[in-house]
Amino acid sequence: MRLQRKKEYGLKPEIISLKSSEEAQNSPCPFGTFCMIYDGKAIAHHPISNKRFMNIMDKILK
């Protein structure tokens, strides 16, 4: 399922660690602990299930 969605959405995940308070303050996320960003916009500010992610992406890509 994971590989299928990777092909379907064409995404390449990237993990970015914020190393300073300044980086956290300048990130697009309201919280400095976790955030999922797509096309420059925060789509989740906490870990979400695969199903929730697919629902969000399906709405965005319509």
N, C-alpha and C positions, 0 to 999 in steps of 0.2 A: 504494500500500500504506500509506503513512504517513497519508494522510487517512482511509482506512478504519479504521485502528487508533485514530485520534483520536476518530472517531465511536463506535467500539466501546467504548472505555474511558471516554470522556467526560472526558478529562484536558486541563488547560491548564497546560503546563509553566511553571515560574517559576525563573529563575536568581537566586541570592542570592550576592553576594560578601561573604565575611567579611573585615572590615577590621581586626580586632584579634585579639590572642591570646585575649582574654577571650571574644569572640564564638566563636572556634574551640573553646575549652574548653567553652562552654555549648551547642554544637550537638549534635544527636543522633548525629552521625557519629563513629566512632572515629578517623578521620584528618581533618585539616583541609584536605585538598587537593581531594577530590572525593567526592560522596555523592549518591545518589538516594534521596529520601524519599517514601513514600506513606503517607498516613493516620498521620503522626507517627512512622513506623518506617523505619529505613534498610533499603532493599531491595538496594542495591549500593554498595560503597565504592570502585569503580573503573569506568571506562567499560565498557559491555557492548554486545553486538550487539543488533540489533532482535529477532532470534529469541529470544535469552536474555531480553530484556525482556518479550516476549510470553509466554514460558513462566512467568516469575515472576508477571506480572499474572493470567494464567489460573488459577494456583494460588491466588492471593490472593482472587480474585473468585468462586471456586466456591461 
